[in-house]
Amino acid sequence: MVTRKFAIAKQLGGKKVITDKGETIGRLSDIEIDEMNGDLETFVIELNKESSFARGIAKGSDTVSVPFKAVSAVSDVVVVEESTLQ
């Protein structure tokens, strides 16, 4: 079962991340997983410095962490609720 979870995580790496309002903020860089139960906890997003929204939240960082509960959809892109990035 653990192997399956890591396979899914590998498939998600590098996916484009957009807000629920449609703005591209970057790409999925890493996923933090609870080692005890295997639950997804946090998505780490490498920010696209060209995005006006990303520039506003970057505060000198190249990445932002988003709790998994803020992810509303995963398909060709990862959609996160913009309100969680404020």
N, CA and C atoms as a LAMMPS dump frame, in Angstrom:
ITEM: TIMESTEP
0
ITEM: NUMBER OF ATOMS
258
ITEM: BOX BOUNDS ff ff ff
-5.0000000000000000e+02 5.0000000000000000e+02
-5.0000000000000000e+02 5.0000000000000000e+02
-5.0000000000000000e+02 5.0000000000000000e+02
ITEM: ATOMS id mol type element x y z
1 1 1 N 0.823 -1.195 0
2 1 2 C 0 0 0
3 1 3 C 0.869 1.262 0
4 2 1 N 1.936 1.288 0.773
5 2 2 C 2.803 2.457 0.824
6 2 3 C 3.392 2.735 -0.55
7 3 1 N 3.784 1.701 -1.269
8 3 2 C 4.343 1.871 -2.606
9 3 3 C 3.364 2.608 -3.505
10 4 1 N 2.106 2.309 -3.417
11 4 2 C 1.075 2.965 -4.212
12 4 3 C 1.022 4.463 -3.905
13 5 1 N 1.104 4.831 -2.638
14 5 2 C 1.06 6.241 -2.263
15 5 3 C 2.243 6.999 -2.835
16 6 1 N 3.425 6.392 -2.803
17 6 2 C 4.585 7.062 -3.367
18 6 3 C 4.486 7.167 -4.88
19 7 1 N 3.888 6.181 -5.525
20 7 2 C 3.695 6.24 -6.974
21 7 3 C 2.779 7.404 -7.335
22 8 1 N 1.747 7.602 -6.559
23 8 2 C 0.828 8.718 -6.801
24 8 3 C 1.552 10.043 -6.586
25 9 1 N 2.352 10.141 -5.538
26 9 2 C 3.099 11.368 -5.26
27 9 3 C 4.047 11.701 -6.407
28 10 1 N 4.687 10.703 -6.985
29 10 2 C 5.591 10.938 -8.118
30 10 3 C 4.825 11.488 -9.318
31 11 1 N 3.617 11.013 -9.538
32 11 2 C 2.808 11.486 -10.658
33 11 3 C 2.384 12.933 -10.469
34 12 1 N 2.258 13.379 -9.241
35 12 2 C 1.822 14.744 -8.964
36 12 3 C 2.965 15.756 -9.098
37 13 1 N 4.187 15.333 -8.866
38 13 2 C 5.329 16.239 -8.888
39 13 3 C 5.425 17.018 -10.189
40 14 1 N 5.618 18.323 -10.08
41 14 2 C 5.773 19.181 -11.251
42 14 3 C 4.478 19.681 -11.859
43 15 1 N 3.344 19.223 -11.326
44 15 2 C 2.061 19.699 -11.878
45 15 3 C 1.891 21.195 -11.633
46 16 1 N 1.272 21.859 -12.588
47 16 2 C 0.956 23.278 -12.464
48 16 3 C -0.068 23.465 -11.351
49 17 1 N 0.118 24.528 -10.552
50 17 2 C -0.797 24.832 -9.45
51 17 3 C -1.482 26.155 -9.739
52 18 1 N -2.816 26.126 -9.673
53 18 2 C -3.6 27.343 -9.881
54 18 3 C -4.525 27.544 -8.688
55 19 1 N -4.979 28.785 -8.531
56 19 2 C -5.945 29.065 -7.467
57 19 3 C -7.345 28.743 -7.973
58 20 1 N -8.286 28.706 -7.062
59 20 2 C -9.678 28.458 -7.445
60 20 3 C -10.257 29.613 -8.251
61 21 1 N -9.518 30.723 -8.338
62 21 2 C -9.937 31.856 -9.164
63 21 3 C -9.233 31.858 -10.524
64 22 1 N -8.395 30.827 -10.772
65 22 2 C -7.794 30.651 -12.086
66 22 3 C -6.395 31.204 -12.288
67 23 1 N -5.776 31.745 -11.241
68 23 2 C -4.437 32.306 -11.403
69 23 3 C -3.373 31.233 -11.179
70 24 1 N -2.42 31.149 -12.095
71 24 2 C -1.306 30.225 -11.946
72 24 3 C -0.343 30.788 -10.914
73 25 1 N 0.016 29.956 -9.936
74 25 2 C 0.96 30.432 -8.921
75 25 3 C 2.281 29.677 -8.94
76 26 1 N 2.339 28.53 -9.596
77 26 2 C 3.597 27.804 -9.659
78 26 3 C 3.404 26.34 -10.002
79 27 1 N 4.361 25.531 -9.515
80 27 2 C 4.345 24.088 -9.758
81 27 3 C 4.524 23.345 -8.442
82 28 1 N 3.903 22.168 -8.367
83 28 2 C 4.031 21.34 -7.18
84 28 3 C 5.463 20.838 -7.075
85 29 1 N 6.1 21.15 -5.967
86 29 2 C 7.502 20.828 -5.766
87 29 3 C 7.697 19.625 -4.848
88 30 1 N 6.859 19.523 -3.814
89 30 2 C 7.038 18.456 -2.83
90 30 3 C 5.714 18.201 -2.13
91 31 1 N 5.625 17.04 -1.534
92 31 2 C 4.438 16.668 -0.76
93 31 3 C 4.926 16.162 0.588
94 32 1 N 4.353 16.692 1.655
95 32 2 C 4.686 16.211 2.99
96 32 3 C 3.608 15.224 3.425
97 33 1 N 4.063 14.065 3.88
98 33 2 C 3.161 12.97 4.238
99 33 3 C 3.379 12.607 5.7
100 34 1 N 2.296 12.358 6.423
101 34 2 C 2.393 11.893 7.804
102 34 3 C 2.988 10.488 7.783
103 35 1 N 4.138 10.33 8.392
104 35 2 C 4.834 9.04 8.356
105 35 3 C 4.096 7.952 9.122
106 36 1 N 3.292 8.334 10.078
107 36 2 C 2.595 7.344 10.896
108 36 3 C 1.416 6.702 10.173
109 37 1 N 0.636 7.522 9.451
110 37 2 C -0.562 6.962 8.827
111 37 3 C -0.604 7.105 7.305
112 38 1 N 0.395 7.791 6.716
113 38 2 C 0.452 7.913 5.262
114 38 3 C -0.438 8.99 4.671
115 39 1 N -1.103 9.777 5.508
116 39 2 C -1.989 10.837 5.011
117 39 3 C -1.183 11.987 4.413
118 40 1 N -1.702 12.55 3.335
119 40 2 C -1.101 13.745 2.76
120 40 3 C -1.359 14.903 3.709
121 41 1 N -0.314 15.688 4.015
122 41 2 C -0.481 16.81 4.932
123 41 3 C -0.337 18.154 4.236
124 42 1 N 0.733 18.318 3.468
125 42 2 C 1.047 19.623 2.907
126 42 3 C 1.579 19.481 1.485
127 43 1 N 1.16 20.395 0.615
128 43 2 C 1.738 20.51 -0.72
129 43 3 C 2.692 21.702 -0.695
130 44 1 N 3.909 21.505 -1.155
131 44 2 C 4.883 22.585 -1.239
132 44 3 C 4.921 23.033 -2.693
133 45 1 N 4.678 24.32 -2.907
134 45 2 C 4.571 24.862 -4.259
135 45 3 C 5.762 25.764 -4.547
136 46 1 N 6.445 25.47 -5.65
137 46 2 C 7.516 26.342 -6.123
138 46 3 C 6.845 27.465 -6.887
139 47 1 N 7.019 28.677 -6.388
140 47 2 C 6.295 29.82 -6.937
141 47 3 C 6.844 30.269 -8.278
142 48 1 N 5.924 30.68 -9.148
143 48 2 C 6.259 31.295 -10.427
144 48 3 C 6.364 32.792 -10.163
145 49 1 N 7.565 33.318 -10.191
146 49 2 C 7.788 34.728 -9.852
147 49 3 C 7.111 35.684 -10.837
148 50 1 N 6.699 35.197 -12
149 50 2 C 6.009 36.029 -12.99
150 50 3 C 4.557 36.29 -12.613
151 51 1 N 4.014 35.466 -11.741
152 51 2 C 2.617 35.6 -11.334
153 51 3 C 2.474 36.736 -10.328
154 52 1 N 1.553 37.638 -10.579
155 52 2 C 1.349 38.756 -9.65
156 52 3 C 0.878 38.251 -8.29
157 53 1 N 0.075 37.237 -8.29
158 53 2 C -0.399 36.684 -7.02
159 53 3 C 0.759 36.069 -6.244
160 54 1 N 1.608 35.309 -6.925
161 54 2 C 2.756 34.687 -6.273
162 54 3 C 3.717 35.741 -5.734
163 55 1 N 3.913 36.814 -6.463
164 55 2 C 4.793 37.885 -5.978
165 55 3 C 4.251 38.467 -4.676
166 56 1 N 2.961 38.54 -4.568
167 56 2 C 2.353 39.095 -3.368
168 56 3 C 2.466 38.211 -2.145
169 57 1 N 2.562 36.896 -2.335
170 57 2 C 2.648 35.993 -1.186
171 57 3 C 4.052 35.474 -0.937
172 58 1 N 4.962 35.703 -1.86
173 58 2 C 6.295 35.111 -1.761
174 58 3 C 7.071 35.597 -0.533
175 59 1 N 7.073 36.887 -0.279
176 59 2 C 7.775 37.452 0.875
177 59 3 C 9.198 36.923 0.968
178 60 1 N 9.904 36.923 -0.154
179 60 2 C 11.295 36.508 -0.176
180 60 3 C 11.52 35.007 -0.256
181 61 1 N 10.47 34.231 -0.367
182 61 2 C 10.609 32.784 -0.439
183 61 3 C 10.326 32.287 -1.85
184 62 1 N 10.948 31.187 -2.205
185 62 2 C 10.701 30.574 -3.512
186 62 3 C 9.56 29.564 -3.466
187 63 1 N 9.132 29.206 -2.25
188 63 2 C 8.082 28.213 -2.096
189 63 3 C 7.035 28.693 -1.093
190 64 1 N 5.875 28.054 -1.156
191 64 2 C 4.822 28.275 -0.174
192 64 3 C 4.219 26.906 0.137
193 65 1 N 3.886 26.685 1.406
194 65 2 C 3.268 25.421 1.823
195 65 3 C 1.769 25.619 1.938
196 66 1 N 1.041 24.662 1.418
197 66 2 C -0.415 24.714 1.435
198 66 3 C -0.925 23.436 2.089
199 67 1 N -1.778 23.553 3.113
200 67 2 C -2.317 22.336 3.718
201 67 3 C -3.138 21.553 2.704
202 68 1 N -3.052 20.235 2.775
203 68 2 C -3.75 19.395 1.809
204 68 3 C -5.25 19.673 1.792
205 69 1 N -5.827 20.027 2.926
206 69 2 C -7.267 20.294 2.967
207 69 3 C -7.658 21.497 2.106
208 70 1 N -6.67 22.337 1.721
209 70 2 C -6.938 23.495 0.864
210 70 3 C -6.945 23.134 -0.61
211 71 1 N -6.552 21.914 -0.937
212 71 2 C -6.537 21.469 -2.325
213 71 3 C -7.949 21.026 -2.693
214 72 1 N -8.512 21.698 -3.688
215 72 2 C -9.898 21.382 -4.045
216 72 3 C -10.011 20.435 -5.231
217 73 1 N -8.948 20.314 -6.033
218 73 2 C -8.991 19.405 -7.178
219 73 3 C -7.58 19.074 -7.646
220 74 1 N -7.436 17.85 -8.157
221 74 2 C -6.175 17.434 -8.764
222 74 3 C -6.523 16.686 -10.039
223 75 1 N -6.07 17.222 -11.152
224 75 2 C -6.24 16.543 -12.439
225 75 3 C -5.019 16.888 -13.272
226 76 1 N -5.211 17.581 -14.381
227 76 2 C -4.062 18.055 -15.158
228 76 3 C -3.329 19.148 -14.4
229 77 1 N -4.038 19.816 -13.504
230 77 2 C -3.474 20.856 -12.642
231 77 3 C -3.932 20.601 -11.208
232 78 1 N -3.248 21.251 -10.262
233 78 2 C -3.66 21.21 -8.863
234 78 3 C -4.347 22.535 -8.565
235 79 1 N -5.553 22.459 -8.02
236 79 2 C -6.317 23.675 -7.703
237 79 3 C -6.349 23.841 -6.186
238 80 1 N -5.91 25.028 -5.729
239 80 2 C -5.943 25.33 -4.296
240 80 3 C -6.84 26.528 -4.039
241 81 1 N -7.418 26.56 -2.864
242 81 2 C -8.274 27.681 -2.486
243 81 3 C -7.412 28.897 -2.199
244 82 1 N -7.658 29.956 -2.936
245 82 2 C -6.856 31.167 -2.824
246 82 3 C -6.836 31.724 -1.4
247 83 1 N -7.921 31.594 -0.689
248 83 2 C -8.003 32.144 0.667
249 83 3 C -6.982 31.513 1.616
250 84 1 N -6.515 30.303 1.338
251 84 2 C -5.533 29.645 2.195
252 84 3 C -4.133 30.186 1.974
253 85 1 N -3.92 30.951 0.928
254 85 2 C -2.593 31.464 0.597
255 85 3 C -2.363 32.849 1.142
256 86 1 N -3.334 33.447 1.746
257 86 2 C -3.223 34.818 2.251
258 86 3 C -2.435 34.858 3.541
